[in-house]
Amino acid sequence: MPVVTVRLDKVVSTQNHLDPAKVRDIASKPAGGTPPIVHQFNGRYYVGDGHHRVAGAIERGDTKIKVKKVR
């Protein structure tokens, strides 16, 4: 899967519940680590795995994130 950088405002979560403590923990660390896996459809990137990493990046104030793009 190719790793690409995408704008966070184009990333769509598909999970209803996130653990706030886990999101805060991720947000407190520098960007990097394992990229979330996303599926591209109609100009948006739907999260398949890595919802907490995406939420942590948003909470950290990032505007972009590296992701593994399935399609």
C-alpha positions in Angstrom: 0.0 0.0 0.0 1.4 3.4 -0.9 2.0 5.9 1.9 0.7 9.4 1.0 0.2 12.6 2.9 -3.4 13.9 3.0 -5.3 16.8 4.5 -7.0 15.9 7.7 -10.2 17.7 6.7 -10.5 15.1 3.9 -10.3 12.2 6.4 -13.6 10.6 7.5 -13.9 8.4 10.6 -16.0 5.3 10.3 -15.9 4.5 14.1 -18.5 5.8 16.5 -16.5 5.5 19.8 -13.0 6.6 20.6 -11.2 6.2 23.9 -10.4 9.9 25.0 -7.4 8.8 27.1 -5.9 7.0 24.1 -6.5 10.0 21.8 -4.8 12.4 24.4 -1.9 10.0 24.7 -1.4 9.9 20.9 -1.8 13.7 20.7 0.9 14.2 23.3 3.5 12.5 21.1 5.2 13.8 17.9 3.6 12.9 14.6 4.9 9.7 13.0 4.5 6.0 13.8 2.4 3.6 11.8 0.2 5.4 9.3 -3.6 4.8 9.5 -5.1 2.7 6.7 -7.6 4.6 4.5 -9.8 3.8 1.6 -10.2 6.7 -1.0 -13.6 7.3 -2.4 -15.0 10.5 -4.0 -12.1 12.7 -2.9 -12.4 11.6 0.8 -10.3 9.2 2.8 -12.3 6.8 5.0 -10.4 5.3 7.9 -10.3 1.5 8.0 -7.7 1.3 10.8 -6.1 4.0 12.9 -9.1 6.1 14.1 -7.3 7.0 17.4 -4.2 8.1 15.4 -6.3 10.3 13.2 -8.1 11.8 16.2 -4.8 12.3 18.0 -3.4 14.2 15.0 -6.4 16.5 14.9 -6.2 17.1 18.7 -2.5 17.9 18.3 -3.4 20.5 15.7 -1.9 18.8 12.7 -3.5 19.7 9.3 -2.0 16.8 7.4 -1.3 13.1 8.1 0.6 10.3 6.4 -1.7 7.4 5.6 -1.6 4.0 3.8 -4.0 4.3 0.9 -5.8 1.1 -0.1 -7.6 2.6 -3.0 
